[in-house]
Amino acid sequence: MEGDQTEDSLTRAVDYALGKLTREAPASSALTVRAFYRTGSVDVKDLSNAISTVRCGLQVDLGTTLVPVVALHDENTVLSLCGLRFQ
């Protein structure tokens, strides 16, 4: 496995973040999310699977972009999600 993070831990992180973003969102809402992940720490397949798993439970449309980066805020940050909700 390439990354330090498991698919389960990524799924929990994505579920938490998207849950915050979709809270009280009408069903006709759309989301766009950019997932910045540190290469070598996150396996892109695991991240993609985690997003797909969470997407199935959402009642809104979701568009995602996965962005590999060399570094994030600090050495312990491996994933950063940035999202917008359109109503």
N, CA, C and O atoms as CSV, one atom per row, in Angstrom:
chain,resi,resn,atom,element,x,y,z
A,1,MET,N,N,0.839,-1.180,0.000
A,1,MET,CA,C,0.000,0.000,0.000
A,1,MET,C,C,0.885,1.244,0.000
A,1,MET,O,O,1.866,1.325,0.739
A,2,GLU,N,N,0.527,2.192,-0.827
A,2,GLU,CA,C,1.347,3.391,-0.979
A,2,GLU,C,C,1.241,4.333,0.207
A,2,GLU,O,O,2.259,4.836,0.683
A,3,GLY,N,N,0.010,4.587,0.706
A,3,GLY,CA,C,-0.180,5.618,1.709
A,3,GLY,C,C,-0.231,5.112,3.133
A,3,GLY,O,O,-0.364,3.915,3.390
A,4,ASP,N,N,-0.121,6.063,4.057
A,4,ASP,CA,C,-0.193,5.753,5.482
A,4,ASP,C,C,-1.644,5.641,5.951
A,4,ASP,O,O,-1.919,5.005,6.969
A,5,GLN,N,N,-2.572,6.254,5.217
A,5,GLN,CA,C,-3.967,6.309,5.624
A,5,GLN,C,C,-4.747,5.144,5.027
A,5,GLN,O,O,-4.562,4.799,3.860
A,6,THR,N,N,-5.618,4.540,5.830
A,6,THR,CA,C,-6.444,3.450,5.334
A,6,THR,C,C,-7.692,4.017,4.663
A,6,THR,O,O,-8.072,5.167,4.886
A,7,GLU,N,N,-8.317,3.185,3.839
A,7,GLU,CA,C,-9.546,3.616,3.178
A,7,GLU,C,C,-10.628,3.932,4.210
A,7,GLU,O,O,-11.416,4.858,4.018
A,8,ASP,N,N,-10.670,3.169,5.299
A,8,ASP,CA,C,-11.657,3.409,6.343
A,8,ASP,C,C,-11.459,4.775,7.008
A,8,ASP,O,O,-12.430,5.494,7.240
A,9,SER,N,N,-10.228,5.131,7.310
A,9,SER,CA,C,-9.980,6.432,7.950
A,9,SER,C,C,-10.285,7.575,6.980
A,9,SER,O,O,-10.769,8.628,7.394
A,10,LEU,N,N,-10.003,7.371,5.696
A,10,LEU,CA,C,-10.336,8.392,4.701
A,10,LEU,C,C,-11.844,8.534,4.551
A,10,LEU,O,O,-12.358,9.645,4.422
A,11,THR,N,N,-12.555,7.402,4.568
A,11,THR,CA,C,-14.015,7.443,4.461
A,11,THR,C,C,-14.616,8.209,5.631
A,11,THR,O,O,-15.531,9.010,5.443
A,12,ARG,N,N,-14.110,7.971,6.836
A,12,ARG,CA,C,-14.618,8.698,8.012
A,12,ARG,C,C,-14.340,10.194,7.899
A,12,ARG,O,O,-15.197,11.007,8.244
A,13,ALA,N,N,-13.153,10.567,7.419
A,13,ALA,CA,C,-12.806,11.984,7.284
A,13,ALA,C,C,-13.675,12.664,6.231
A,13,ALA,O,O,-14.172,13.769,6.447
A,14,VAL,N,N,-13.856,12.004,5.098
A,14,VAL,CA,C,-14.680,12.572,4.020
A,14,VAL,C,C,-16.135,12.655,4.466
A,14,VAL,O,O,-16.807,13.654,4.206
A,15,ASP,N,N,-16.624,11.619,5.131
A,15,ASP,CA,C,-18.002,11.604,5.610
A,15,ASP,C,C,-18.245,12.752,6.587
A,15,ASP,O,O,-19.272,13.427,6.511
A,16,TYR,N,N,-17.312,12.972,7.494
A,16,TYR,CA,C,-17.432,14.072,8.457
A,16,TYR,C,C,-17.478,15.430,7.743
A,16,TYR,O,O,-18.350,16.256,8.013
A,17,ALA,N,N,-16.531,15.643,6.835
A,17,ALA,CA,C,-16.445,16.943,6.151
A,17,ALA,C,C,-17.675,17.202,5.278
A,17,ALA,O,O,-18.238,18.297,5.302
A,18,LEU,N,N,-18.087,16.203,4.516
A,18,LEU,CA,C,-19.247,16.399,3.650
A,18,LEU,C,C,-20.537,16.473,4.453
A,18,LEU,O,O,-21.492,17.129,4.037
A,19,GLY,N,N,-20.572,15.803,5.605
A,19,GLY,CA,C,-21.734,15.921,6.482
A,19,GLY,C,C,-21.900,17.350,6.979
A,19,GLY,O,O,-23.017,17.863,7.046
A,20,LYS,N,N,-20.799,17.985,7.322
A,20,LYS,CA,C,-20.843,19.390,7.740
A,20,LYS,C,C,-21.307,20.289,6.593
A,20,LYS,O,O,-22.095,21.213,6.794
A,21,LEU,N,N,-20.811,20.006,5.401
A,21,LEU,CA,C,-21.131,20.832,4.234
A,21,LEU,C,C,-22.582,20.661,3.786
A,21,LEU,O,O,-23.190,21.606,3.283
A,22,THR,N,N,-23.133,19.477,3.963
A,22,THR,CA,C,-24.498,19.220,3.493
A,22,THR,C,C,-25.558,19.381,4.572
A,22,THR,O,O,-26.748,19.230,4.297
A,23,ARG,N,N,-25.146,19.684,5.782
A,23,ARG,CA,C,-26.116,19.842,6.863
A,23,ARG,C,C,-27.135,20.912,6.500
A,23,ARG,O,O,-26.773,22.024,6.117
A,24,GLU,N,N,-28.407,20.566,6.622
A,24,GLU,CA,C,-29.532,21.457,6.324
A,24,GLU,C,C,-29.564,21.903,4.871
A,24,GLU,O,O,-30.161,22.933,4.561
A,25,ALA,N,N,-28.942,21.162,3.984
A,25,ALA,CA,C,-28.954,21.498,2.556
A,25,ALA,C,C,-30.213,20.927,1.910
A,25,ALA,O,O,-30.570,19.776,2.163
A,26,PRO,N,N,-30.894,21.726,1.071
A,26,PRO,CA,C,-32.045,21.180,0.352
A,26,PRO,C,C,-31.602,20.111,-0.642
A,26,PRO,O,O,-30.457,20.105,-1.095
A,27,ALA,N,N,-32.519,19.210,-0.974
A,27,ALA,CA,C,-32.193,18.097,-1.868
A,27,ALA,C,C,-31.756,18.568,-3.257
A,27,ALA,O,O,-31.079,17.829,-3.972
A,28,SER,N,N,-32.126,19.764,-3.639
A,28,SER,CA,C,-31.756,20.273,-4.969
A,28,SER,C,C,-30.367,20.915,-4.981
A,28,SER,O,O,-29.966,21.493,-5.992
A,29,SER,N,N,-29.637,20.824,-3.885
A,29,SER,CA,C,-28.309,21.434,-3.797
A,29,SER,C,C,-27.286,20.655,-4.619
A,29,SER,O,O,-27.461,19.477,-4.928
A,30,ALA,N,N,-26.227,21.355,-4.954
A,30,ALA,CA,C,-25.086,20.734,-5.628
A,30,ALA,C,C,-23.829,21.139,-4.866
A,30,ALA,O,O,-23.730,22.253,-4.351
A,31,LEU,N,N,-22.874,20.220,-4.802
A,31,LEU,CA,C,-21.602,20.481,-4.134
A,31,LEU,C,C,-20.468,20.317,-5.119
A,31,LEU,O,O,-20.510,19.466,-6.007
A,32,THR,N,N,-19.469,21.132,-4.950
A,32,THR,CA,C,-18.212,20.912,-5.645
A,32,THR,C,C,-17.120,20.861,-4.580
A,32,THR,O,O,-17.029,21.738,-3.720
A,33,VAL,N,N,-16.298,19.827,-4.654
A,33,VAL,CA,C,-15.287,19.598,-3.623
A,33,VAL,C,C,-13.939,19.357,-4.285
A,33,VAL,O,O,-13.826,18.579,-5.232
A,34,ARG,N,N,-12.928,20.030,-3.776
A,34,ARG,CA,C,-11.544,19.756,-4.167
A,34,ARG,C,C,-10.866,19.066,-2.997
A,34,ARG,O,O,-10.856,19.574,-1.875
A,35,ALA,N,N,-10.301,17.898,-3.277
A,35,ALA,CA,C,-9.595,17.139,-2.252
A,35,ALA,C,C,-8.106,17.209,-2.547
A,35,ALA,O,O,-7.622,16.588,-3.493
A,36,PHE,N,N,-7.390,17.964,-1.740
A,36,PHE,CA,C,-5.942,18.074,-1.867
A,36,PHE,C,C,-5.335,16.986,-0.989
A,36,PHE,O,O,-5.587,16.954,0.215
A,37,TYR,N,N,-4.543,16.102,-1.573
A,37,TYR,CA,C,-3.948,15.020,-0.795
A,37,TYR,C,C,-2.449,14.986,-1.008
A,37,TYR,O,O,-1.954,15.246,-2.104
A,38,ARG,N,N,-1.732,14.659,0.063
A,38,ARG,CA,C,-0.274,14.623,-0.006
A,38,ARG,C,C,0.168,13.300,-0.627
A,38,ARG,O,O,-0.160,12.223,-0.129
A,39,THR,N,N,0.913,13.401,-1.712
A,39,THR,CA,C,1.393,12.200,-2.386
A,39,THR,C,C,2.309,11.422,-1.456
A,39,THR,O,O,3.085,12.006,-0.700
A,40,GLY,N,N,2.213,10.117,-1.517
A,40,GLY,CA,C,3.010,9.256,-0.654
A,40,GLY,C,C,2.353,8.969,0.682
A,40,GLY,O,O,2.706,7.991,1.342
A,41,SER,N,N,1.401,9.802,1.098
A,41,SER,CA,C,0.702,9.588,2.360
A,41,SER,C,C,-0.717,9.074,2.158
A,41,SER,O,O,-1.297,8.458,3.052
A,42,VAL,N,N,-1.273,9.331,0.976
A,42,VAL,CA,C,-2.635,8.910,0.666
A,42,VAL,C,C,-2.610,8.193,-0.673
A,42,VAL,O,O,-2.082,8.711,-1.658
A,43,ASP,N,N,-3.184,7.000,-0.701
A,43,ASP,CA,C,-3.334,6.261,-1.950
A,43,ASP,C,C,-4.556,6.821,-2.673
A,43,ASP,O,O,-5.657,6.822,-2.121
A,44,VAL,N,N,-4.372,7.296,-3.898
A,44,VAL,CA,C,-5.455,7.949,-4.630
A,44,VAL,C,C,-6.632,7.001,-4.852
A,44,VAL,O,O,-7.776,7.452,-4.893
A,45,LYS,N,N,-6.385,5.719,-4.996
A,45,LYS,CA,C,-7.483,4.763,-5.160
A,45,LYS,C,C,-8.315,4.670,-3.888
A,45,LYS,O,O,-9.543,4.609,-3.952
A,46,ASP,N,N,-7.662,4.658,-2.745
A,46,ASP,CA,C,-8.386,4.628,-1.470
A,46,ASP,C,C,-9.205,5.898,-1.277
A,46,ASP,O,O,-10.342,5.841,-0.811
A,47,LEU,N,N,-8.634,7.034,-1.632
A,47,LEU,CA,C,-9.354,8.302,-1.513
A,47,LEU,C,C,-10.553,8.332,-2.451
A,47,LEU,O,O,-11.640,8.752,-2.055
A,48,SER,N,N,-10.367,7.900,-3.663
A,48,SER,CA,C,-11.459,7.853,-4.630
A,48,SER,C,C,-12.567,6.921,-4.154
A,48,SER,O,O,-13.748,7.252,-4.263
A,49,ASN,N,N,-12.194,5.764,-3.632
A,49,ASN,CA,C,-13.190,4.830,-3.099
A,49,ASN,C,C,-13.924,5.420,-1.899
A,49,ASN,O,O,-15.131,5.228,-1.753
A,50,ALA,N,N,-13.205,6.133,-1.045
A,50,ALA,CA,C,-13.826,6.755,0.125
A,50,ALA,C,C,-14.855,7.792,-0.302
A,50,ALA,O,O,-15.950,7.844,0.258
A,51,ILE,N,N,-14.517,8.610,-1.276
A,51,ILE,CA,C,-15.449,9.628,-1.767
A,51,ILE,C,C,-16.656,8.959,-2.417
A,51,ILE,O,O,-17.788,9.398,-2.216
A,52,SER,N,N,-16.429,7.913,-3.185
A,52,SER,CA,C,-17.536,7.192,-3.825
A,52,SER,C,C,-18.472,6.587,-2.791
A,52,SER,O,O,-19.691,6.621,-2.959
A,53,THR,N,N,-17.912,6.036,-1.729
A,53,THR,CA,C,-18.721,5.438,-0.663
A,53,THR,C,C,-19.611,6.489,-0.011
A,53,THR,O,O,-20.799,6.251,0.205
A,54,VAL,N,N,-19.045,7.641,0.300
A,54,VAL,CA,C,-19.802,8.703,0.950
A,54,VAL,C,C,-20.815,9.298,-0.022
A,54,VAL,O,O,-21.926,9.639,0.382
A,55,ARG,N,N,-20.451,9.427,-1.292
A,55,ARG,CA,C,-21.334,10.007,-2.304
A,55,ARG,C,C,-22.651,9.239,-2.394
A,55,ARG,O,O,-23.704,9.841,-2.605
A,56,CYS,N,N,-22.601,7.927,-2.239
A,56,CYS,CA,C,-23.811,7.097,-2.335
A,56,CYS,C,C,-24.846,7.472,-1.283
A,56,CYS,O,O,-26.044,7.314,-1.521
A,57,GLY,N,N,-24.419,7.958,-0.139
A,57,GLY,CA,C,-25.339,8.304,0.933
A,57,GLY,C,C,-25.836,9.737,0.899
A,57,GLY,O,O,-26.657,10.116,1.734
A,58,LEU,N,N,-25.367,10.539,-0.035
A,58,LEU,CA,C,-25.767,11.941,-0.094
A,58,LEU,C,C,-27.040,12.130,-0.896
A,58,LEU,O,O,-27.315,11.368,-1.823
A,59,GLN,N,N,-27.807,13.133,-0.546
A,59,GLN,CA,C,-29.033,13.469,-1.260
A,59,GLN,C,C,-28.827,14.659,-2.188
A,59,GLN,O,O,-29.794,15.252,-2.665
A,60,VAL,N,N,-27.575,15.008,-2.443
A,60,VAL,CA,C,-27.255,16.148,-3.301
A,60,VAL,C,C,-26.303,15.700,-4.409
A,60,VAL,O,O,-25.686,14.639,-4.320
A,61,ASP,N,N,-26.193,16.524,-5.456
A,61,ASP,CA,C,-25.231,16.240,-6.516
A,61,ASP,C,C,-23.840,16.644,-6.048
A,61,ASP,O,O,-23.676,17.665,-5.381
A,62,LEU,N,N,-22.833,15.838,-6.399
A,62,LEU,CA,C,-21.472,16.083,-5.938
A,62,LEU,C,C,-20.491,15.965,-7.090
A,62,LEU,O,O,-20.456,14.955,-7.792
A,63,GLY,N,N,-19.698,17.003,-7.276
A,63,GLY,CA,C,-18.593,16.975,-8.231
A,63,GLY,C,C,-17.295,17.089,-7.459
A,63,GLY,O,O,-17.170,17.939,-6.577
A,64,THR,N,N,-16.325,16.242,-7.779
A,64,THR,CA,C,-15.061,16.255,-7.035
A,64,THR,C,C,-13.876,16.395,-7.966
A,64,THR,O,O,-13.914,15.980,-9.125
A,65,THR,N,N,-12.835,16.985,-7.437
A,65,THR,CA,C,-11.548,17.076,-8.111
A,65,THR,C,C,-10.489,16.627,-7.113
A,65,THR,O,O,-10.416,17.150,-6.001
A,66,LEU,N,N,-9.674,15.664,-7.507
A,66,LEU,CA,C,-8.573,15.194,-6.660
A,66,LEU,C,C,-7.294,15.874,-7.113
A,66,LEU,O,O,-6.928,15.811,-8.287
A,67,VAL,N,N,-6.615,16.525,-6.176
A,67,VAL,CA,C,-5.427,17.308,-6.485
A,67,VAL,C,C,-4.236,16.788,-5.677
A,67,VAL,O,O,-4.201,16.966,-4.459
A,68,PRO,N,N,-3.262,16.149,-6.330
A,68,PRO,CA,C,-2.074,15.708,-5.600
A,68,PRO,C,C,-1.157,16.898,-5.302
A,68,PRO,O,O,-0.939,17.754,-6.159
A,69,VAL,N,N,-0.629,16.939,-4.090
A,69,VAL,CA,C,0.279,18.015,-3.697
A,69,VAL,C,C,1.484,17.425,-2.983
A,69,VAL,O,O,1.432,16.301,-2.482
A,70,VAL,N,N,2.550,18.176,-2.940
A,70,VAL,CA,C,3.772,17.737,-2.266
A,70,VAL,C,C,3.671,17.993,-0.763
A,70,VAL,O,O,4.138,17.182,0.037
A,71,ALA,N,N,3.065,19.112,-0.379
A,71,ALA,CA,C,2.959,19.461,1.038
A,71,ALA,C,C,1.664,20.223,1.274
A,71,ALA,O,O,1.148,20.897,0.383
A,72,LEU,N,N,1.149,20.100,2.493
A,72,LEU,CA,C,-0.025,20.856,2.915
A,72,LEU,C,C,0.382,21.735,4.094
A,72,LEU,O,O,1.560,22.067,4.231
A,73,HIS,N,N,-0.554,22.112,4.934
A,73,HIS,CA,C,-0.312,23.065,6.019
A,73,HIS,C,C,0.909,22.713,6.874
A,73,HIS,O,O,1.769,23.560,7.114
A,74,ASP,N,N,0.977,21.484,7.322
A,74,ASP,CA,C,2.142,21.040,8.093
A,74,ASP,C,C,2.413,19.573,7.774
A,74,ASP,O,O,1.682,18.966,6.991
A,75,GLU,N,N,3.432,19.011,8.360
A,75,GLU,CA,C,3.852,17.647,8.022
A,75,GLU,C,C,2.833,16.585,8.422
A,75,GLU,O,O,2.862,15.477,7.886
A,76,ASN,N,N,1.930,16.902,9.355
A,76,ASN,CA,C,0.928,15.935,9.790
A,76,ASN,C,C,-0.374,16.003,8.997
A,76,ASN,O,O,-1.241,15.145,9.166
A,77,THR,N,N,-0.523,17.000,8.144
A,77,THR,CA,C,-1.721,17.132,7.327
A,77,THR,C,C,-1.544,16.329,6.049
A,77,THR,O,O,-0.600,16.551,5.292
A,78,VAL,N,N,-2.462,15.391,5.814
A,78,VAL,CA,C,-2.358,14.560,4.609
A,78,VAL,C,C,-3.530,14.766,3.665
A,78,VAL,O,O,-3.476,14.341,2.511
A,79,LEU,N,N,-4.598,15.417,4.143
A,79,LEU,CA,C,-5.780,15.628,3.321
A,79,LEU,C,C,-6.424,16.960,3.685
A,79,LEU,O,O,-6.602,17.283,4.859
A,80,SER,N,N,-6.766,17.718,2.658
A,80,SER,CA,C,-7.459,18.990,2.872
A,80,SER,C,C,-8.615,19.046,1.885
A,80,SER,O,O,-8.420,18.899,0.678
A,81,LEU,N,N,-9.830,19.260,2.408
A,81,LEU,CA,C,-11.012,19.327,1.562
A,81,LEU,C,C,-11.533,20.751,1.521
A,81,LEU,O,O,-11.651,21.414,2.552
A,82,CYS,N,N,-11.839,21.210,0.330
A,82,CYS,CA,C,-12.393,22.545,0.129
A,82,CYS,C,C,-13.670,22.376,-0.677
A,82,CYS,O,O,-13.640,21.845,-1.787
A,83,GLY,N,N,-14.789,22.824,-0.128
A,83,GLY,CA,C,-16.069,22.593,-0.804
A,83,GLY,C,C,-16.933,23.817,-0.864
A,83,GLY,O,O,-16.848,24.708,-0.018
A,84,LEU,N,N,-17.775,23.849,-1.887
A,84,LEU,CA,C,-18.782,24.897,-2.052
A,84,LEU,C,C,-20.131,24.240,-2.246
A,84,LEU,O,O,-20.250,23.225,-2.931
A,85,ARG,N,N,-21.137,24.821,-1.642
A,85,ARG,CA,C,-22.501,24.309,-1.798
A,85,ARG,C,C,-23.312,25.332,-2.576
A,85,ARG,O,O,-23.354,26.511,-2.226
A,86,PHE,N,N,-23.950,24.863,-3.631
A,86,PHE,CA,C,-24.822,25.700,-4.450
A,86,PHE,C,C,-26.266,25.293,-4.199
A,86,PHE,O,O,-26.615,24.115,-4.276
A,87,GLN,N,N,-27.102,26.285,-3.896
A,87,GLN,CA,C,-28.512,25.978,-3.606
A,87,GLN,C,C,-29.394,26.553,-4.676
A,87,GLN,O,O,-30.615,26.404,-4.616
